[in-house]
Amino acid sequence: MSKRKQYKLAIDEEFRRIVPPMPQDRLDMLRRQIRYFGCDHPIITWHRIIVYSYEEYAFCEEFQLPFTIKELEYNFRSEVINYVSKKCLYLDYLTDEWNRYCIGKFYESKKQLLIDNYPIQNQFTPQELKRPANMLTSEMCEKELADLRGIKHGTISKYGTFAGAIDTIYSKSKDIAYELLSEKFRLSHDNTILLSRLTAPEVIVVRDRIMSDGDLSILHSGTLRNHHVAKIKAETDSKYKKAPEIKQMPKYDPNAEISSLTLTIPSWISSIERTCSSADFEHATPEALDKLGLKLQILQEAINILIAATKGESI
């Protein structure tokens, strides 16, 4: 245990994401308690990164109060994730989705810890360093979490997939990931996986449409599906293109991608103007107009993300 003082601690996004926000009534009570009596338990850290007790740290910072820290003596990041995900499973205010997420993070971090402890595995690996066979199974995780709620046989690996999908969605839209975990935006397991496979602009547009009219068919629409099939095909085709025998590396140009896009945009504007002047919108089918509207919404979100990037912001 450290001595009581004001420490400057860092916050890791992944660690923070695992810990659910405290209900407002408890948060208000905690704030009053810390303001008048101080923080009576240590803030858990790893290499001076907060692992648990984020609210306590925030209030100690607000009131300029000293506190103690408890430093976890773990070698690997996966150990920290495993520790905090299991700790969160004992909270009584977890939503069902956050409960599944924590179970999934627990399971996936256990698998990663096995790799971290036994990193090199080949025919030259000494016997004492070989990864034990069947050392980690979902059944073993179930036994470790036997005293916790929501654990059913055969579901832990499924929750691992769910946790990975939430992390992917978080990388595209932090707000939507938190909405899913807090159940402000509800999707089934399979639909959450589908959402994670979309681009950032598509994730935002799909969420907005589902929230506005409750129609989940957009996740299975041909408009989105065809886009990803074409993208995957293009990526696959590029892998099998014959590489030139002599590859001359071009000089690095930080403006290359920006300049290329800048030159392309006028052709988009020209196509839009041509459609506006020539298309017969009055007699076009609702399906065609809906597909165009969806693509324009996705384009608008992509533009918003790009504009934020030019200003050094993030969405």
Secondary structure as UniProt FT lines:
FT   STRAND          10..11
FT   HELIX           13..18
FT   HELIX           24..37
FT   STRAND          43..46
FT   TURN            47..48
FT   STRAND          49..52
FT   HELIX           54..63
FT   STRAND          69..71
FT   HELIX           77..88
FT   TURN            89..90
FT   TURN            92..93
FT   HELIX           96..117
FT   TURN            123..124
FT   HELIX           127..129
FT   TURN            133..134
FT   HELIX           138..144
FT   TURN            145..147
FT   TURN            149..150
FT   TURN            153..154
FT   HELIX           156..172
FT   HELIX           174..181
FT   TURN            182..183
FT   HELIX           189..196
FT   HELIX           200..213
FT   HELIX           216..220
FT   HELIX           222..239
FT   TURN            254..255
FT   HELIX           256..278
FT   TURN            281..283
FT   HELIX           286..310
FT   TURN            311..312
//
